[in-house]
Amino acid sequence: MRKSITQDMAYRQSLMKYAEKYGASRASRKYNKSRSYICFWQARWDRSVESLACQSWHPHSHPNQHTEAELKLFRDMRRCNPQLSLVELGHRLK
């Protein structure tokens, strides 16, 4: 599935093309952006608009997150013991 091109991505692409042609300093003056902002996007830019999309800052995984087997155990235990509070359920699962 292809993502749609947002106005921000199109703006960044025009900025990157200008910076490629005239340099980051001149582009920063024209577009009123800092040189560090331009250099940040230049490092990501691979000549495609998709590379200029904002990316999530949140991690995609965590070393201590529960496995699918553990989550299934939690759901099964909760379904079999609906009368237990979350504290009691957590104590029994330990």
C-alpha positions in Angstrom: 0.0 0.0 0.0 1.4 3.4 -1.0 1.1 6.3 1.4 -0.3 9.5 0.2 2.1 12.5 -0.2 1.4 15.1 2.4 2.0 18.8 2.1 4.9 18.5 4.5 6.5 15.8 2.4 6.1 17.9 -0.8 7.5 21.0 1.1 10.5 19.0 2.3 11.1 17.6 -1.2 11.2 21.1 -2.7 13.6 22.1 0.2 15.9 19.2 -0.5 16.0 19.9 -4.2 16.9 23.5 -3.6 19.5 22.5 -1.0 21.0 20.0 -3.4 21.3 22.7 -6.0 22.4 25.7 -4.0 23.6 24.3 -0.6 22.2 24.0 2.9 23.1 27.6 4.0 21.3 29.3 1.1 18.3 27.0 1.5 18.2 27.7 5.2 17.9 31.5 4.5 15.3 31.0 1.7 13.1 28.6 3.6 13.7 30.1 7.0 14.8 26.8 8.5 17.9 26.0 10.5 20.9 24.3 8.8 20.6 21.4 11.2 17.0 20.8 10.1 18.1 20.7 6.5 21.0 18.4 7.2 18.8 16.1 9.2 16.4 15.6 6.3 19.3 15.4 3.8 20.7 12.5 5.7 17.3 10.7 5.4 16.5 11.7 1.8 17.1 9.0 -0.9 15.6 11.0 -3.7 12.1 9.7 -3.0 9.2 11.6 -1.4 8.4 8.6 0.8 11.8 9.0 2.6 10.7 12.5 3.8 7.7 11.2 5.8 7.7 11.6 9.5 8.5 8.4 11.4 7.3 7.3 14.8 9.5 8.1 17.8 8.0 5.2 19.8 9.8 1.9 19.9 8.3 -1.0 18.0 9.2 -3.5 20.7 10.4 -3.7 24.2 12.7 -6.4 25.7 10.4 -7.0 28.7 7.1 -7.2 26.8 4.9 -10.3 27.2 5.0 -13.0 24.6 1.9 -14.2 22.8 1.9 -17.4 24.9 1.9 -15.3 28.1 -0.9 -13.1 26.8 -3.0 -16.2 25.9 -2.4 -17.5 29.4 -3.6 -14.2 30.9 -6.8 -14.2 28.8 -7.5 -17.8 29.6 -7.0 -17.3 33.3 -9.2 -14.2 33.2 -12.0 -16.0 31.3 -11.9 -19.0 33.7 -11.9 -16.8 36.8 -14.0 -13.7 36.2 -14.6 -13.1 39.9 -10.9 -12.5 40.7 -9.6 -9.0 41.0 -6.6 -8.0 38.9 -4.4 -8.1 42.0 -5.4 -11.6 42.9 -5.1 -12.7 39.3 -1.6 -11.3 39.0 -0.6 -13.0 42.3 -1.9 -16.4 41.0 -0.1 -16.0 37.7 3.2 -15.4 39.4 
